[in-house]
Amino acid sequence: AGVLGRDRERLIAGGNVWIVRPVGGAGLADLRRLPGVRAVEPNRERRRLGDGDESDPLLVAQAHLTQIAWTPQTEARRPLIAVLDTGAHGDSPDLRDAIRRDLTRSFVDDEPLRDTSGHGTHVAGLIAATAGNGLGGAGVSRARLMIIKVADSQGRASTATLVRGIRVAVASGAKIINLSFGGSGFSRLEQNAIFEARRKGVLVVAAAGNSGQTGN
């Protein structure tokens, strides 16, 4: 009674297993020596796990996943998505399984998998960062990514680089093209490239709403 103290309760009502909090610095060995004790083990801490080996540390900050009622993709189907942007970090462990390195292109320099802006890597991660690997965040899909650099380190693209990027994405078999860009003035060349992509069955996604809070 001196070792066990009064802070104890049955694990299950009517059972013979007790949860106890020893007093006086007593440990497991002291409890095992008590008369009538058959076995002792610690009340171990357990933690919930993510969808893979570990939960992704930035998952809690990804409010958009909650907004779209996201659940991790489990089926084998992995569409090819072309990300026309500032490139992407090719050594990112969260994108390593997603990037099709054989399909990368750049219309800015010779390094499509080097992103000095970070914007393209961010966009690629939103789309297809590996979920449940204990790293970074989670993408909305398990898509394969075609990284096409069309913008420089300042995030500046042009009609020429966008049109070239769209055309090579379609020719390479992309099912979706992502264009997280905006700018003033209408371009018939850009519109025609998008129309051509649509005729080939490609879904083209463009940015919208970024300036909505400034009265645009």
N, C-alpha and C positions, 0 to 999 in steps of 0.2 A: 504494500500500500504506500510505503514511503517513496519508492521509486516511481510508481505509477501516478501518484497524486490523484487529484479529483478530476482532471481534464481528460476524460475518456468517454468514448461512445461506441456502441455496437455498429459494425459496418452494415449489417442487415438486422432488422428487428428480430429478436429471438434467436439469432445465430451466435456462434462461439468465436467470432473474429471481432477484435476490438481495434479501434483507432485510438492510440494513446499518445500523449505528449509527456515524455519522461521529465522528471524534475531532478534537481541536484546534479546536473551534468551527466546523468546516466546515458549510456549508449546502447547499441544493439546487443552487444555481448552481455551487458548487465541484465537486459530483459530476457535473453535466452536462458539465463541461469535461474530465473524465478520458477518456483514450483508450479506445475500445471501448464507451463508454456511449451507448446509443441514446435512452433516456428515463428520467426520474426523477420519482417522485411520492411524497408523504408517506404513511406508513402511518396513514391517518386512523382516528380513533375512531368507532365506531358504537354506538348504543344501541338496545335493543329498544323497540318502540312498543306502546301499548295497543291497545284494540279500536277506538278512533277515531283522532283526530289525536294524542292524547297519553294516557298512562296517568293514572288518577285518583290524586292524591297520597295519599288516605286509604284506598285500596283494601287496602293491606297490613294495615291495622288492623281490617278487617272480617272477623273470624274466622268469623262466622256464615255467610258466603258459602262458605267452605271446608267447613264442616260440612254444608251442604246440597248440596255438589258443584255449585255455581252456575256457569252459563255465560251469557254475555250473550244476551239475547233478540234474535233477528234477524227473526222473522216479523212481518208487518204487524199482526196481531191485538193490539188494545190494550184490554183490559177496563176498564170504568168502576168505580173503587173509591172508596167514600165513606169519608173519614177524619173520624170524629167525635172532635174533640179541642180543643185550645186555639187553633185556627186554624193558619195557616202563613204564613211570610214570602213575600208575593207577588212580591217583587223578587229572590228567590233565583235565581241563574243556573242552579243545578243542578235547579230545579223548574219553570223557566219553560216548558219544552216539555210538562210533564205536567199542570199545573193547568187545569181547565176553568173559566175565570173567569165564564162565564155561568151556572154552576150553584152558585157559592159562596153559602153562607147562614150566618147567625149567630143564635143564640138567646141571646146574651150581650150583644152590643153591635152596632154597625153596621159593624164592620171585620173580616170573616172572614179577610182576607189580611194581618192584622197580628197577630203572635204575640209577646206580651210575656213569655210563659213559655218558649218554645222547644221545649216538649215535642211539640206538634203538628207543627212543622217537622221535628223529628228523626224522628218516626214516618213522615211523608210521604216523607222522604228514604230511609228504610229500604225503603220500598215501591217508589219510582219515581224516585229521583235519576238523572239522565241518566248513563249509563255511557260511558266512553271520551272524555269531552270535556275532560280535563285539569283538572277542577274537583272539589273535594270527594271524595265517595265514589261508590259505584254502588248503585242500587236493585236489588231482586231481579227487577224487571219493567219493562216499558215501558208500564205502565198509565197511563190518564188518571185524574186525581184530582179528586174532588168534595170540596172542603174545606168542612166544616160545623162551625162553632165551637159547642161545647156546654159549654165550661169556661172559667173566668176565668183571670186571670194567675197565680193560685195553683194552678191545675190542678183546681179544684173544679167538678164538674158536679153535676147533680141528676137525679132521676127524670124530672122534667118536661122538662129540656133533652135528655136522652138519648132519651126517647120521641118527642119532636118531631123530633129529628135522624134517628132511624131511619125514621120515617114519611115525611119529606121525601126521604130517600135512596132509599127504595123507589119513591116516586111519580116520582122523577126518573130512574129507570132504572138505578140502581146494580146491579152484579152481585155485588159483595162489599162488606160493611160492616165496617170495623175499629173496635173499641172497646178501646183500651188503658187501661182503667179497672178499678178494683176498689173494694170497700167492703163493710161488714157489713150483714146483714139482707137478706131476700128481698123483691123487689118483683114483685107480680103484673102490674102495668102494664108494667114492663120486659120481663118474660117474655112477655107477650101480644104486645108489639111485635115481639119476636124471632120468635115463632111465626108471626106474620103475614108477616114478611119471608121466612121459610123457605117458607111456602105459596106465595109469589110467585116462588120459585126463587132467592132471594138467599142467598149464603153469608155467615154472620155469624161473625166472628173476634173472640174476646175474649181479654184478657190472662190468663195463668196462670203460676204458678211464681215470681213476683217475690218472694214472701215465703217461699219454700221453705227457705231457709237459716236461718230464724229459728224453725223448728219448727212453722210453720203448715201 
